[in-house]
Amino acid sequence: MASPAEIWRSRHQRYRLIGEVCEGCGAKIFPPRDVCPSCGSTKTGYEIIRRKIDVKIDRKN
C-alpha cells in the first residue's frame, strides 16, 4: 500500500498523464522511465499527454 507521501508525489503523473519524450529518438514514453526503451538514451523531457492518444500495447507475456 502506498504511503500518503508517495501518493502526493505521484499525483501529477497519475492524474494528468505526464509522460516523457526522448531527446535522442523522439519516442513518447509512459510511464516515465530512466532510460528510453527505444534507443537507450537517458536524456528525456517531461510532456503532458493529450487526452486522445493512440496507444501501442507491447504484449510480452
C-alpha positions, 0 to 999 in steps of 0.5 A, a space after each residue: 500500500 502506498 504511503 500518503 507521501 508517495 501518493 502526493 508525489 505521484 499525483 501529477 503523473 497519475 492524474 494528468 498523464 505526464 509522460 516523457 519524450 526522448 531527446 535522442 529518438 523522439 519516442 513518447 514514453 509512459 510511464 516515465 522511465 530512466 532510460 528510453 526503451 527505444 534507443 537507450 538514451 537517458 536524456 528525456 523531457 517531461 510532456 503532458 499527454 493529450 487526452 486522445 492518444 493512440 496507444 501501442 500495447 507491447 504484449 510480452 507475456 
